[in-house]
Amino acid sequence: MKNVKSLVLLLVLISCSIQTLLAAEASVALGKVAELSCHRLERLVTLQKIDEKFLTKLVSLQIIKLTPAKPADPSYKVIASQYAGADGSSIQVEMMMDATGKGVSQTLKAGTEAQNAPVWSDKDAASLVENSLHYILESNNPEARPFASGLTSVVLKQVKTEQGETVGRVEMHSTDTTKLFEVTLKEDGTVESANTINP
C-alpha cells in the first residue's frame, strides 16, 4: 500500500511538472497578443494606472516577441503610443505580457501631449483598433492569416471617403509577409473593407 501511495504521488508530481513546462512554453499568435493588449489598456485606464487618453488618442501598437531567459520572464512587449505632440514625441505605455498574453507589468514613457489627434464620433480609437484585430483573428479571409500570426505593428488613421464619410483605416505589418493589410471601419466600429496592399 505504501508503494502504491508513493507511485501515485510521483505520478501527480510528474503531471504537475509537465503542465508547468507546457504552460511556460505556451505561445499565442501575435495578433491575439495585440488584441489582448487593447483589453489591457482598458483595464489600466479603469484602474487609473494610465490616462484615458490612451483609449481616445491611441495611434499605434508595436508588438515584439521576446526570448525569455527564465520561465517567469515576459514573452511579449506591446508599446501603445498616443498621437505625437508638438515636438514629435508621443506618450507611450510599454506593456509586458506573459506566454499566454496576460499583462504582467507596464511602464509609462514620457512624451508631449498629443496634438491633432482625430476625434471619433462613436467608438474611441482603442475600440476601432480592437475591432480591426477581431477581424484578422476571426474572419475566413486568407489574406488576414499572416497578420494574425506575425503581426508587428498597427497604425490607426482617420480618413475621408470619396463620399465625404469619416472612417478609420488601420494599417497592419507582419513578419510573415511583405504586404500590408488595411482594415477600413465605420466610426461605429463596423468593418467596411479589408484588403492587402503592396508597400
LUMFI-545269 format. One line per field, with one value per atom (N, C-alpha, C): y negated, x, z; residue number from 1; residue in three letters; atom name. Coordinates in steps of 0.2 Angstrom, whole numbers. Atoms other than C-alpha are relative to their C-alpha. Layout:
<pts>
c2: (Y, ...)
c1: (X, ...)
c3: (Z, ...)
i: (NUM, ...)
aa: (Ala, ...)
at: (CA, ...)
</pts>
This chain:
<pts>
c2: (6, 0, -6, 6, -12, -1, 1, -9, -3, 2, -12, -8, 7, -29, -4, 4, -34, 0, 0, -29, -5, 5, -40, -7, 6, -54, -2, 2, -53, -1, 1, -52, -7, 7, -68, -5, 5, -77, -1, 0, -72, -4, 4, -78, -7, 8, -95, -3, 3, -97, -1, 0, -93, -6, 5, -105, -7, 6, -119, -1, 1, -116, -2, 2, -117, -7, 6, -132, -6, 5, -141, -1, 0, -136, -2, 2, -141, -7, 6, -154, -2, 2, -164, -4, 4, -172, -8, 7, -190, -4, 3, -196, 0, -1, -189, -4, 4, -197, -8, 7, -214, -1, 0, -211, 0, 0, -207, -6, 6, -222, -6, 5, -233, 1, -1, -225, -2, 2, -228, -8, 7, -246, -3, 1, -247, 1, -2, -238, -5, 5, -250, -7, 6, -265, 0, -1, -258, 0, 0, -255, -7, 7, -273, 0, -1, -267, -4, 4, -276, -5, 5, -291, 3, -2, -289, -1, 2, -297, 6, -6, -280, 3, -3, -275, -5, 5, -291, -3, 2, -296, 5, -6, -279, -1, 0, -279, 6, -7, -263, 4, -5, -247, 3, -4, -239, 6, -7, -220, 3, -3, -212, 6, -6, -194, 0, 0, -192, 8, -7, -177, 0, 0, -174, 4, -4, -168, 4, -5, -161, 0, -1, -155, -6, 6, -170, -6, 6, -182, -1, 1, -191, 3, -3, -183, -5, 5, -199, -7, 7, -218, -3, 4, -229, -7, 7, -248, -3, 4, -258, -7, 7, -276, -4, 5, -291, -4, 5, -304, -4, 4, -314, -7, 7, -331, -5, 5, -347, 1, -1, -341, 7, -6, -325, 6, -6, -314, 2, -2, -304, 4, -4, -297, 7, -8, -278, 3, -5, -264, 7, -7, -248, 5, -5, -233, 7, -6, -217, 6, -5, -201, 7, -6, -183, 5, -5, -167, 1, -1, -167, -7, 7, -186, -4, 4, -191, -5, 6, -208, 1, -1, -207, -6, 6, -224, -6, 5, -241, -6, 5, -256, -6, 6, -274, -3, 4, -283, -7, 7, -302, -2, 3, -312, -6, 6, -328, 2, -1, -329, 0, -1, -323, -6, 6, -336, 2, -2, -335, 7, -7, -318, -1, 0, -314, 1, -1, -315, 5, -5, -300, -1, 2, -302, 6, -6, -284, 4, -4, -272, -4, 4, -278, 4, -3, -274, 7, -7, -259, 5, -5, -251, 1, -1, -254, 5, -4, -246, 7, -7, -231, 3, -3, -229, 3, -2, -228, 7, -6, -215, 6, -5, -205, 3, -2, -205, 5, -4, -197, 7, -6, -184, 4, -4, -179, 1, 0, -181, 6, -6, -167, -3, 3, -179, 2, -3, -170, -5, 6, -187, -2, 3, -191, 5, -5, -175, -2, 2, -181, -6, 5, -196, 2, -3, -186, 4, -4, -175, -4, 4, -188, -7, 7, -205, -3, 4, -218, -7, 7, -234, -2, 3, -243, -7, 8, -261, -2, 3, -270, -7, 6, -284, -2, 3, -295, -2, 2, -297, -1, 1, -303, 4, -3, -293, -5, 5, -300, -3, 3, -302, -5, 5, -313, 3, -3, -300, 1, -1, -299, 7, -7, -282, 1, -1, -274, 5, -5, -265, 3, -3, -253, 4, -3, -248, 5, -5, -232, 3, -3, -225, 7, -7, -207, 3, -3, -197, 6, -6, -183, -2, 2, -194, -7, 7, -209, -5, 5, -216, -3, 3, -227, 2, -2, -224, -6, 6, -238, 2, -1, -237, -7, 6, -251, 1, 0, -254, -6, 6, -265, -2, 3, -276, 4, -4, -264, 7, -6, -250, 5, -5, -240, 0, 0, -234, -1, 2, -241, 4, -4, -233, 2, -3, -223, 2, -3, -220, -1, 1, -218, -5, 5, -231, 1, 0, -232, -6, 6, -244, -4)
c1: (4, 0, 4, -4, 14, 3, -3, 22, -5, 6, 5, 0, 1, 4, 6, -6, 22, 0, 0, 19, -5, 5, 3, 3, -3, 12, 5, -5, 26, -3, 3, 14, -3, 3, 5, 5, -6, 22, 2, -2, 27, -5, 5, 10, 0, 0, 11, 6, -6, 29, -1, 1, 24, -5, 5, 9, 3, -3, 20, 5, -5, 33, -4, 4, 19, -3, 3, 11, 6, -6, 29, 1, -2, 31, -6, 6, 13, 1, -2, 13, -7, 6, -1, 2, -2, -2, 1, -2, 5, -7, 6, -12, -4, 4, -20, 3, -3, -7, -2, 2, -11, -7, 7, -30, 0, 0, -27, 3, -3, -16, -5, 5, -31, -5, 4, -41, 4, -4, -26, 0, 0, -26, -7, 7, -45, 1, 0, -41, 5, -5, -26, -4, 3, -37, -5, 5, -51, 3, -4, -38, 4, -3, -32, 8, -7, -14, 3, -2, -14, -6, 5, -24, -4, 5, -40, 2, -2, -31, 3, -3, -23, -6, 6, -41, -2, 3, -46, 5, -5, -29, 5, -5, -21, 1, -2, -12, 3, -3, -2, 2, -2, 3, 6, -6, 20, 1, 0, 21, 7, -7, 38, 0, 0, 40, 7, -7, 54, 2, -3, 65, 1, -1, 63, 6, -5, 78, -2, 3, 68, -7, 7, 50, -4, 3, 45, 0, -1, 51, -6, 5, 39, 2, -1, 36, -1, 2, 29, 1, 0, 31, -4, 5, 17, 1, -1, 21, -6, 6, 5, 2, -2, 8, -6, 5, -3, 2, -2, -3, 6, -6, 13, -2, 1, 14, 4, -3, 22, 7, -7, 40, 1, 0, 36, 1, 0, 37, -7, 7, 22, 1, 1, 16, -1, 1, 18, -1, -1, 15, 2, -3, 25, -3, 3, 16, 3, -3, 25, -5, 5, 15, 3, -3, 17, -1, 0, 17, -7, 7, -2, -3, 3, -4, -3, 2, -8, 5, -5, -1, 3, -4, 12, 3, -3, 19, -1, 1, 18, 5, -4, 29, -2, 2, 24, 6, -5, 35, -2, 2, 35, 1, 0, 32, -5, 4, 22, -7, 7, 3, -2, 2, -5, -3, 2, -8, -3, 3, -20, -3, 3, -27, -7, 7, -43, -5, 6, -60, -4, 4, -71, -7, 7, -90, -3, 3, -94, 4, -5, -81, 6, -7, -64, 5, -5, -48, 2, -2, -43, -6, 5, -60, 0, 0, -58, 6, -6, -40, -2, 2, -48, -4, 5, -62, 4, -4, -49, 4, -4, -39, -5, 5, -55, -1, 1, -57, 6, -5, -40, 0, 0, -42, -6, 6, -60, -2, 3, -63, 3, -2, -61, 4, -4, -51, 7, -7, -35, 6, -5, -26, 1, -1, -28, 4, -4, -19, 7, -7, -1, 0, 1, -7, -2, 2, -15, 6, -6, 1, 6, -6, 15, 0, 1, 8, 6, -6, 22, -2, 2, 13, -7, 6, -4, 0, 0, -7, -7, 7, -24, 0, 1, -28, -7, 7, -44, 1, 0, -48, -7, 6, -62, -1, 2, -71, -1, 2, -75, -7, 6, -92, 0, 0, -86, -1, 1, -89, 7, -6, -76, 0, -1, -69, 7, -6, -55, 4, -4, -41, 6, -5, -30, 5, -5, -14, 5, -4, -5, 6, -7, 13, 1, -1, 18, 7, -6, 34, -1, 2, 25, -1, 1, 23, 3, -3, 30, -6, 6, 12, -2, 4, 2, -7, 8, -16, -3, 4, -28, -7, 7, -45, -3, 4, -57, -6, 6, -70, -4, 4, -85, 1, -1, -85, -3, 3, -96, 3, -4, -83, -1, 2, -91, 5, -5, -78, -4, 3, -82, 4, -4, -67, 6, -7, -51, 3, -3, -38, 8, -7, -19, 2, -2, -9, 8, -7, 9, 3, -3, 20, 3)
c3: (0, 0, 0, 0, 4, -7, 7, -13, -5, 5, -22, 2, -2, -12, -3, 3, -17, -8, 7, -35, -2, 2, -36, 1, -1, -28, -5, 5, -40, -7, 6, -55, 0, -1, -48, -1, 1, -47, -7, 7, -64, -5, 4, -71, 1, -2, -62, -4, 3, -69, -7, 7, -87, -1, 2, -86, 1, -1, -79, -6, 6, -93, -6, 6, -106, 0, -1, -99, -1, 1, -99, -7, 7, -117, -5, 4, -122, -4, 4, -136, -4, 4, -144, -6, 6, -161, 2, -2, -161, -1, 0, -167, 6, -6, -152, 6, -5, -141, -1, 1, -149, 2, -2, -146, 8, -7, -128, 3, -2, -126, 0, 0, -131, 7, -6, -116, 6, -6, -105, 1, 0, -110, 4, -3, -105, 8, -7, -88, 3, -4, -84, 1, 0, -88, 6, -6, -76, 7, -6, -63, 2, -1, -65, 0, 0, -69, -6, 6, -86, -1, 2, -93, -5, 5, -103, -7, 6, -117, -4, 3, -121, -4, 4, -127, -5, 5, -136, -5, 4, -143, -3, 2, -147, -8, 7, -164, -2, 2, -164, 5, -5, -156, -4, 3, -159, 4, -3, -155, -1, 0, -150, 3, -3, -147, 4, -4, -133, 1, -1, -129, 8, -8, -110, 2, -3, -101, 5, -6, -86, -2, 1, -86, 2, -3, -76, -4, 4, -89, -5, 5, -101, -7, 7, -118, -6, 5, -127, 3, -2, -126, -5, 4, -133, 2, -1, -135, -3, 2, -136, 0, 0, -142, -2, 1, -142, -6, 6, -157, 3, -2, -157, 2, -3, -148, -5, 4, -154, -2, 1, -153, -3, 4, -162, 4, -5, -146, 2, -2, -140, 7, -7, -123, -2, 1, -123, 6, -5, -112, -2, 2, -113, 4, -4, -108, -1, 0, -104, 1, -1, -106, 0, -1, -102, -6, 6, -114, -2, 2, -113, -2, 2, -117, 5, -5, -100, 2, -2, -94, 7, -7, -80, 2, -3, -79, -6, 5, -88, 2, -1, -89, -4, 4, -94, -3, 3, -106, -1, 1, -106, -7, 6, -121, 0, 0, -126, -1, 1, -126, -7, 7, -142, -3, 4, -155, -6, 6, -169, 0, -1, -163, -3, 3, -173, 6, -4, -164, -3, 2, -166, 3, -3, -165, 4, -3, -159, 4, -4, -154, 1, 0, -147, -4, 4, -155, 1, -2, -145, -2, 2, -149, -8, 8, -168, -1, 1, -167, 2, -2, -157, -5, 4, -169, -7, 5, -183, 1, -3, -173, 0, 0, -171, -7, 7, -190, -2, 2, -193, 4, -4, -179, -2, 0, -183, -7, 7, -202, -4, 4, -215, -6, 5, -226, 0, 0, -231, 0, 0, -233, 7, -7, -215, 4, -5, -208, 1, -1, -210, 5, -5, -199, 6, -6, -186, 3, -3, -184, 1, 0, -187, 1, 0, -183, 4, -4, -178, 1, -2, -179, -3, 2, -181, 1, 0, -185, -2, 1, -185, -3, 4, -197, -1, 2, -199, -7, 7, -217, -2, 3, -228, -6, 6, -241, -6, 5, -258, 1, -1, -252, 6, -5, -238, 7, -6, -224, 4, -4, -210, 2, -2, -207, 3, -3, -198, -4, 4, -208, 5, -4, -198, -5, 4, -207, 4, -4, -201, -4, 3, -204, 3, -2, -202, -2, 2, -201, -5, 5, -212, -7, 7, -227, -1, 1, -236, -1, 2, -240, 7, -5, -229, 0, 0, -223, 3, -2, -222, 2, -2, -212, 0, 0, -215, 4, -4, -202, 1, -1, -200, 8, -7, -184, 6, -5, -175, 1, -1, -177, -5, 5, -191, -6, 6, -204, -7, 7, -221, -5, 5, -231, 3, -3, -228, -6, 6, -241, 1, -1, -243, -6, 5, -252, 0, 1, -259, 3, -3, -249, -6)
i: (1, 1, 1, 2, 2, 2, 3, 3, 3, 4, 4, 4, 5, 5, 5, 6, 6, 6, 7, 7, 7, 8, 8, 8, 9, 9, 9, 10, 10, 10, 11, 11, 11, 12, 12, 12, 13, 13, 13, 14, 14, 14, 15, 15, 15, 16, 16, 16, 17, 17, 17, 18, 18, 18, 19, 19, 19, 20, 20, 20, 21, 21, 21, 22, 22, 22, 23, 23, 23, 24, 24, 24, 25, 25, 25, 26, 26, 26, 27, 27, 27, 28, 28, 28, 29, 29, 29, 30, 30, 30, 31, 31, 31, 32, 32, 32, 33, 33, 33, 34, 34, 34, 35, 35, 35, 36, 36, 36, 37, 37, 37, 38, 38, 38, 39, 39, 39, 40, 40, 40, 41, 41, 41, 42, 42, 42, 43, 43, 43, 44, 44, 44, 45, 45, 45, 46, 46, 46, 47, 47, 47, 48, 48, 48, 49, 49, 49, 50, 50, 50, 51, 51, 51, 52, 52, 52, 53, 53, 53, 54, 54, 54, 55, 55, 55, 56, 56, 56, 57, 57, 57, 58, 58, 58, 59, 59, 59, 60, 60, 60, 61, 61, 61, 62, 62, 62, 63, 63, 63, 64, 64, 64, 65, 65, 65, 66, 66, 66, 67, 67, 67, 68, 68, 68, 69, 69, 69, 70, 70, 70, 71, 71, 71, 72, 72, 72, 73, 73, 73, 74, 74, 74, 75, 75, 75, 76, 76, 76, 77, 77, 77, 78, 78, 78, 79, 79, 79, 80, 80, 80, 81, 81, 81, 82, 82, 82, 83, 83, 83, 84, 84, 84, 85, 85, 85, 86, 86, 86, 87, 87, 87, 88, 88, 88, 89, 89, 89, 90, 90, 90, 91, 91, 91, 92, 92, 92, 93, 93, 93, 94, 94, 94, 95, 95, 95, 96, 96, 96, 97, 97, 97, 98, 98, 98, 99, 99, 99, 100, 100, 100, 101, 101, 101, 102, 102, 102, 103, 103, 103, 104, 104, 104, 105, 105, 105, 106, 106, 106, 107, 107, 107, 108, 108, 108, 109, 109, 109, 110, 110, 110, 111, 111, 111, 112, 112, 112, 113, 113, 113, 114, 114, 114, 115, 115, 115, 116, 116, 116, 117, 117, 117, 118, 118, 118, 119, 119, 119, 120, 120, 120, 121, 121, 121, 122, 122, 122, 123, 123, 123, 124, 124, 124, 125, 125, 125, 126, 126, 126, 127, 127, 127, 128, 128, 128, 129, 129, 129, 130, 130, 130, 131, 131, 131, 132, 132, 132, 133, 133, 133, 134, 134, 134, 135, 135, 135, 136, 136, 136, 137, 137, 137, 138, 138, 138, 139, 139, 139, 140, 140, 140, 141, 141, 141, 142, 142, 142, 143, 143, 143, 144, 144, 144, 145, 145, 145, 146, 146, 146, 147, 147, 147, 148, 148, 148, 149, 149, 149, 150, 150, 150, 151, 151, 151, 152, 152, 152, 153, 153, 153, 154, 154, 154, 155, 155, 155, 156, 156, 156, 157, 157, 157, 158, 158, 158, 159, 159, 159, 160, 160, 160, 161, 161, 161, 162, 162, 162, 163, 163, 163, 164, 164, 164, 165, 165, 165, 166, 166, 166, 167, 167, 167, 168, 168, 168, 169, 169, 169, 170, 170, 170, 171, 171, 171, 172, 172, 172, 173, 173, 173, 174, 174, 174, 175, 175, 175, 176, 176, 176, 177, 177, 177, 178, 178, 178, 179, 179, 179, 180, 180, 180, 181, 181, 181, 182, 182, 182, 183, 183, 183, 184, 184, 184, 185, 185, 185, 186, 186, 186, 187, 187, 187, 188, 188, 188, 189, 189, 189, 190, 190, 190, 191, 191, 191, 192, 192, 192, 193, 193, 193, 194, 194, 194, 195, 195, 195, 196, 196, 196, 197, 197, 197, 198, 198, 198, 199, 199, 199)
aa: (Met, Met, Met, Lys, Lys, Lys, Asn, Asn, Asn, Val, Val, Val, Lys, Lys, Lys, Ser, Ser, Ser, Leu, Leu, Leu, Val, Val, Val, Leu, Leu, Leu, Leu, Leu, Leu, Leu, Leu, Leu, Val, Val, Val, Leu, Leu, Leu, Ile, Ile, Ile, Ser, Ser, Ser, Cys, Cys, Cys, Ser, Ser, Ser, Ile, Ile, Ile, Gln, Gln, Gln, Thr, Thr, Thr, Leu, Leu, Leu, Leu, Leu, Leu, Ala, Ala, Ala, Ala, Ala, Ala, Glu, Glu, Glu, Ala, Ala, Ala, Ser, Ser, Ser, Val, Val, Val, Ala, Ala, Ala, Leu, Leu, Leu, Gly, Gly, Gly, Lys, Lys, Lys, Val, Val, Val, Ala, Ala, Ala, Glu, Glu, Glu, Leu, Leu, Leu, Ser, Ser, Ser, Cys, Cys, Cys, His, His, His, Arg, Arg, Arg, Leu, Leu, Leu, Glu, Glu, Glu, Arg, Arg, Arg, Leu, Leu, Leu, Val, Val, Val, Thr, Thr, Thr, Leu, Leu, Leu, Gln, Gln, Gln, Lys, Lys, Lys, Ile, Ile, Ile, Asp, Asp, Asp, Glu, Glu, Glu, Lys, Lys, Lys, Phe, Phe, Phe, Leu, Leu, Leu, Thr, Thr, Thr, Lys, Lys, Lys, Leu, Leu, Leu, Val, Val, Val, Ser, Ser, Ser, Leu, Leu, Leu, Gln, Gln, Gln, Ile, Ile, Ile, Ile, Ile, Ile, Lys, Lys, Lys, Leu, Leu, Leu, Thr, Thr, Thr, Pro, Pro, Pro, Ala, Ala, Ala, Lys, Lys, Lys, Pro, Pro, Pro, Ala, Ala, Ala, Asp, Asp, Asp, Pro, Pro, Pro, Ser, Ser, Ser, Tyr, Tyr, Tyr, Lys, Lys, Lys, Val, Val, Val, Ile, Ile, Ile, Ala, Ala, Ala, Ser, Ser, Ser, Gln, Gln, Gln, Tyr, Tyr, Tyr, Ala, Ala, Ala, Gly, Gly, Gly, Ala, Ala, Ala, Asp, Asp, Asp, Gly, Gly, Gly, Ser, Ser, Ser, Ser, Ser, Ser, Ile, Ile, Ile, Gln, Gln, Gln, Val, Val, Val, Glu, Glu, Glu, Met, Met, Met, Met, Met, Met, Met, Met, Met, Asp, Asp, Asp, Ala, Ala, Ala, Thr, Thr, Thr, Gly, Gly, Gly, Lys, Lys, Lys, Gly, Gly, Gly, Val, Val, Val, Ser, Ser, Ser, Gln, Gln, Gln, Thr, Thr, Thr, Leu, Leu, Leu, Lys, Lys, Lys, Ala, Ala, Ala, Gly, Gly, Gly, Thr, Thr, Thr, Glu, Glu, Glu, Ala, Ala, Ala, Gln, Gln, Gln, Asn, Asn, Asn, Ala, Ala, Ala, Pro, Pro, Pro, Val, Val, Val, Trp, Trp, Trp, Ser, Ser, Ser, Asp, Asp, Asp, Lys, Lys, Lys, Asp, Asp, Asp, Ala, Ala, Ala, Ala, Ala, Ala, Ser, Ser, Ser, Leu, Leu, Leu, Val, Val, Val, Glu, Glu, Glu, Asn, Asn, Asn, Ser, Ser, Ser, Leu, Leu, Leu, His, His, His, Tyr, Tyr, Tyr, Ile, Ile, Ile, Leu, Leu, Leu, Glu, Glu, Glu, Ser, Ser, Ser, Asn, Asn, Asn, Asn, Asn, Asn, Pro, Pro, Pro, Glu, Glu, Glu, Ala, Ala, Ala, Arg, Arg, Arg, Pro, Pro, Pro, Phe, Phe, Phe, Ala, Ala, Ala, Ser, Ser, Ser, Gly, Gly, Gly, Leu, Leu, Leu, Thr, Thr, Thr, Ser, Ser, Ser, Val, Val, Val, Val, Val, Val, Leu, Leu, Leu, Lys, Lys, Lys, Gln, Gln, Gln, Val, Val, Val, Lys, Lys, Lys, Thr, Thr, Thr, Glu, Glu, Glu, Gln, Gln, Gln, Gly, Gly, Gly, Glu, Glu, Glu, Thr, Thr, Thr, Val, Val, Val, Gly, Gly, Gly, Arg, Arg, Arg, Val, Val, Val, Glu, Glu, Glu, Met, Met, Met, His, His, His, Ser, Ser, Ser, Thr, Thr, Thr, Asp, Asp, Asp, Thr, Thr, Thr, Thr, Thr, Thr, Lys, Lys, Lys, Leu, Leu, Leu, Phe, Phe, Phe, Glu, Glu, Glu, Val, Val, Val, Thr, Thr, Thr, Leu, Leu, Leu, Lys, Lys, Lys, Glu, Glu, Glu, Asp, Asp, Asp, Gly, Gly, Gly, Thr, Thr, Thr, Val, Val, Val, Glu, Glu, Glu, Ser, Ser, Ser, Ala, Ala, Ala, Asn, Asn, Asn, Thr, Thr, Thr, Ile, Ile, Ile, Asn, Asn, Asn, Pro, Pro, Pro)
at: (N, CA, C, N, CA, C, N, CA, C, N, CA, C, N, CA, C, N, CA, C, N, CA, C, N, CA, C, N, CA, C, N, CA, C, N, CA, C, N, CA, C, N, CA, C, N, CA, C, N, CA, C, N, CA, C, N, CA, C, N, CA, C, N, CA, C, N, CA, C, N, CA, C, N, CA, C, N, CA, C, N, CA, C, N, CA, C, N, CA, C, N, CA, C, N, CA, C, N, CA, C, N, CA, C, N, CA, C, N, CA, C, N, CA, C, N, CA, C, N, CA, C, N, CA, C, N, CA, C, N, CA, C, N, CA, C, N, CA, C, N, CA, C, N, CA, C, N, CA, C, N, CA, C, N, CA, C, N, CA, C, N, CA, C, N, CA, C, N, CA, C, N, CA, C, N, CA, C, N, CA, C, N, CA, C, N, CA, C, N, CA, C, N, CA, C, N, CA, C, N, CA, C, N, CA, C, N, CA, C, N, CA, C, N, CA, C, N, CA, C, N, CA, C, N, CA, C, N, CA, C, N, CA, C, N, CA, C, N, CA, C, N, CA, C, N, CA, C, N, CA, C, N, CA, C, N, CA, C, N, CA, C, N, CA, C, N, CA, C, N, CA, C, N, CA, C, N, CA, C, N, CA, C, N, CA, C, N, CA, C, N, CA, C, N, CA, C, N, CA, C, N, CA, C, N, CA, C, N, CA, C, N, CA, C, N, CA, C, N, CA, C, N, CA, C, N, CA, C, N, CA, C, N, CA, C, N, CA, C, N, CA, C, N, CA, C, N, CA, C, N, CA, C, N, CA, C, N, CA, C, N, CA, C, N, CA, C, N, CA, C, N, CA, C, N, CA, C, N, CA, C, N, CA, C, N, CA, C, N, CA, C, N, CA, C, N, CA, C, N, CA, C, N, CA, C, N, CA, C, N, CA, C, N, CA, C, N, CA, C, N, CA, C, N, CA, C, N, CA, C, N, CA, C, N, CA, C, N, CA, C, N, CA, C, N, CA, C, N, CA, C, N, CA, C, N, CA, C, N, CA, C, N, CA, C, N, CA, C, N, CA, C, N, CA, C, N, CA, C, N, CA, C, N, CA, C, N, CA, C, N, CA, C, N, CA, C, N, CA, C, N, CA, C, N, CA, C, N, CA, C, N, CA, C, N, CA, C, N, CA, C, N, CA, C, N, CA, C, N, CA, C, N, CA, C, N, CA, C, N, CA, C, N, CA, C, N, CA, C, N, CA, C, N, CA, C, N, CA, C, N, CA, C, N, CA, C, N, CA, C, N, CA, C, N, CA, C, N, CA, C, N, CA, C, N, CA, C, N, CA, C, N, CA, C, N, CA, C, N, CA, C, N, CA, C, N, CA, C, N, CA, C, N, CA, C, N, CA, C, N, CA, C, N, CA, C, N, CA, C, N, CA, C, N, CA, C, N, CA, C, N, CA, C, N, CA, C, N, CA, C, N, CA, C, N, CA, C, N, CA, C, N, CA, C, N, CA, C, N, CA, C, N, CA, C, N, CA, C, N, CA, C, N, CA, C, N, CA, C, N, CA, C, N, CA, C)
</pts>
